[in-house]
Amino acid sequence: MNTTTGHACPSFMKATSNGVFQGDNPLDYALPLAIVQICLVLVVTRGLAFLLRPLRQPRVIAEIVGGILLGPSALGRSKSYLNAIFPSKSITVLDTLANIGLLFFLFLAGLELDMKSLSKTGKHALAIAVAGISFPFALGIGSSFVLRATIAQGVDATPFLVFMGVALSITAFPVLARILAELKLLTTDVGRMAMSAAAVNDVAAWILLALAIALSGDNLSPVVPLWVFLSGAGFVICASLIFRAIFKWMSKRCHEGEPVDETYICATLAAVLAAGLLTDSIGIHAMFGAFVLGILVPKEGPFAGALVEKVEDLVSGLLLPLYFVSSGLKTNVATIQGIQSWGLLVLVIFTSCFGKIVGTVIVSLIFQLPVSEAVTLGFLMNTKGLVELIVLNIGKDRKVLNDQTFAIMVLMALFTTFITTPVVLAVYKPAKRASKTAYKHRAIERENSNSQLRILTCFHSSRNVPSIINLLESSRGTEKLEGLHVYALHLREYSERSSAILMVHKARKNGLPFWNKTSSEANHVIVAFEAFQQLSKVFVRPMTSISSLSTMHEDICSTAERKRAAIIVLPFHKHQRLDGSLETTRADFRLVNRRVLQHAPCSVGIFVDRGLGGNAHVSASNVAYWVVVLFFGGRDDREALAYGVRMAEHPGIRLTVIRLLVEPNVPNKIVKVGSETEPSCNLIPDDNQFLSEVANSRPEDSSVEYEERTICDASEVISIFHDHARCNLFLVGRSPGSELPLALNHHTTDCPELGPVGNLLISPEFSTKASVLVIQQYHTEASSKSFSSMDEASPSGDPDQLAD
């Protein structure tokens, strides 16, 4: 059944009703009915997306399935439901809203495609793209002869051949990006190559689709398709000359940090609609005009970002799902009946998969890629999605595809996209390919203190960068050491927003992407780290992690493992306000930190930034910091002291080590630490040995001061802290191996990831401008057990609790 076609005009619908109290049924009026339809679509598609999340399927799968379920294939079998919710007289309004959403979605898709980077696509990706188009296109033409001889008799041959070839050769660029992000392959070599090839494939598919549309239509004159194609080419040329100059002028007048003029946004959106009108008048499709304008918008500066921010949520979240329902209302699986129809479905699926996968695999093997990577690329390139539905819907509207052929092609797109994730997970296991180089130094405390120190430092925004660079400057020691290697990891959240794909146009060969050159903030960060590298002669590798917050800790830990870092430095989830108090940046960043503490392959430091060194990089000659290590005992405190000793190698660092001991005559005044730490008697020999080594290696210039304090109660501990509150940086262990710290136990429940001492140093009761670095030393299973015990001390007892 096809509910969207018919020669009879649908009955007239008024926009709004007079209300139920005056006897009107709201569902007989256009606006209330459209609201019900939109709400139903959102509930069904979002619910399916939630159910499919454990299978790691992209949202487009849920939207396609939701559209089919709401159509005549499932719920639409009930005539009363179909006539009440999706009556034929409402389809025009629904299709109009869906196509407006599609129009602006294609504009956003054009914004994502950077033609400059596309022109620099490597020969491997280009060859894969060509093979991924030509092989399935040829097979699509071949299968079209079989379909025309059976279920598609009487359709115009030429447009049908081209539509079938395009439908089988398309790779859905946005859907592929979401699958790669979900599988954490977005920034690997395989992901980079797949994205580059898919981008080329996308552009080629639009050109072929324009050709297919030009060839279709009711006019049989051979001159009409030629005029359509030439007019479309003329539109592209004129738009490139006129709109490109206008958009550049607008972009230059939009300055970073200032709001974009609303006039420019409104004018651009109006231009998108006008371009859609022009291409629709030509006879191509309104979406082509929007897509071309999206490509022409400059990607540099805040203008493009402002357009995405204004348009995307409404379009992708609200209007675009209507397009899937519009497709679902045209899809009736019941039309696929009998052995012949199901056999044709199998044939189309086989042809689509065989052409894409085999073509991609052959070219990949020619370029000597491993078999697992070649097969993975083949299945990734076989991803379908929204673009496929656009092609099929245009073919259906142009009467090139009948109901049965349309249903077969929709199911083919659904199947090929659904199998991508499980097959890639089964075939490609990048964890097995990780470097097996010996990873010895998982902590700063080590036998040879002169060996190379590798630090993975993470940050969320440019706000963290100056203090992090100053911390790294203080950590580089002297030239006699083997040196400091820094890996600066920018933590960027991946979401379902299609604009997230802008972050992955270019990728480094080490598996992590280049900075997003369209971001002014990223440019500032690049300059800062490059200046630090040149001035301090420290190896610095800026990198980016793109992942959801729920899995961001996996990226951090795997990067630390791959780069053999000795310590991971994480930013605290709170930042300092102008009045000196700490304000939560985002509470979910705290969960990321806590998971890293549990799963890290090396030591971890949480950096509470109170403006170490100010808002700019302090050069080596101007460094003058006072660093205080509060030593209670235990492995975490030894790790903090080892870091402090490393920092003391810097000529501008003055280090003070304070060892705090319990007064032996008053043990009952001290609250016991808890089960997560080892008894202090077992730790004292290690502590004494380590402290004696530090004392013996102290330089003669008195840059390292050592003192011991015997404490009777918590007030004396706090008094010592206050005496050193004017320092620049406190270094403390997260889980001190002594009975002293839990005398401060009324502070320990605020942020268990900081431990009792760290909580005191950030509490409002303790006034200081000093930054704090809380360190947990790597030890097999120790961190997770310690963390679990610490969480039991918190009121919630829930390690995933995000309370402030």
Number of C-alpha atoms within 10 A of each C-alpha: 18 14 19 18 13 9 5 6 9 13 8 11 14 9 13 15 18 11 10 9 7 8 9 13 14 17 20 20 19 20 18 16 23 20 12 14 18 18 12 15 22 18 12 18 25 18 15 17 22 14 13 15 14 8 12 16 24 24 20 22 23 24 28 24 21 26 27 27 21 25 27 23 21 16 14 22 16 12 12 12 13 18 13 13 18 25 18 18 19 25 19 13 15 21 17 14 20 22 19 19 25 24 25 26 24 24 29 25 20 21 25 25 23 18 16 8 11 17 10 11 18 12 11 16 22 21 17 28 29 17 25 29 28 17 22 28 26 20 20 24 20 15 19 21 16 15 19 17 10 12 17 20 13 9 14 18 15 13 22 24 22 22 28 29 28 29 28 30 32 31 33 23 27 26 23 25 25 25 23 22 22 20 16 20 20 29 27 19 18 20 26 25 23 27 29 26 28 29 26 23 25 22 17 18 23 17 13 17 26 20 21 26 23 22 24 26 19 9 10 11 9 9 9 16 21 14 14 21 20 14 17 23 13 12 18 17 11 12 18 17 12 11 17 17 15 15 19 16 12 19 20 13 15 18 12 13 9 8 11 20 13 10 10 17 18 12 10 20 18 12 16 25 18 15 23 25 18 19 21 15 12 18 21 26 21 24 25 27 27 28 24 23 26 26 21 25 26 21 21 16 18 22 26 22 17 16 21 18 13 11 17 19 14 13 19 19 15 17 23 22 26 26 26 26 27 26 25 27 24 26 28 25 21 13 16 19 11 8 9 12 18 13 13 19 20 14 16 25 19 13 21 26 23 18 25 31 24 19 21 29 26 18 21 23 14 10 14 10 16 12 15 16 20 25 23 27 25 28 25 32 30 29 28 30 26 22 21 23 22 18 20 25 20 19 24 18 14 15 16 26 23 18 19 20 22 23 24 23 22 25 19 24 26 21 16 20 26 20 15 21 22 12 14 21 12 10 15 19 13 14 8 8 8 11 12 9 8 7 15 11 21 24 23 28 23 13 8 9 14 14 15 16 24 23 25 24 27 25 19 17 13 14 15 19 23 22 23 24 23 22 21 20 23 25 22 25 22 16 11 9 15 14 19 22 19 23 21 21 23 21 21 18 15 20 16 17 15 20 18 18 22 17 23 22 21 22 23 15 12 10 17 23 23 18 22 18 17 17 16 15 16 17 14 13 20 15 11 17 22 17 14 22 17 11 12 15 13 18 16 17 14 19 20 25 22 24 21 18 17 13 15 23 24 18 19 25 21 16 20 25 20 15 17 22 27 25 27 29 22 27 22 24 23 18 20 16 11 7 6 13 15 18 12 15 14 14 14 16 21 24 21 20 22 21 21 24 28 19 18 25 26 26 27 31 27 25 24 27 25 22 20 23 21 11 13 14 22 20 15 17 8 11 17 16 20 19 26 27 25 22 25 26 26 24 25 26 27 27 26 27 29 22 19 27 24 21 24 26 23 21 18 17 21 21 24 24 21 18 16 20 17 18 14 10 8 11 15 10 15 19 16 16 22 17 11 18 19 16 16 17 10 11 16 15 11 15 20 12 11 16 20 12 11 17 13 9 11 17 13 7 8 11 17 22 14 15 9 11 14 13 20 19 19 17 12 13 19 16 11 15 21 14 9 17 18 15 18 20 25 24 26 31 30 31 33 28 28 25 20 27 24 20 19 20 19 11 20 23 20 18 20 23 29 30 26 28 27 26 23 21 24 23 15 12 9 14 15 19 19 23 22 25 27 27 32 32 28 25 16 12 10 15 23 19 15 21 22 17 17 24 21 15 15 16 9 13 14 11 17 14 14 14 10 12
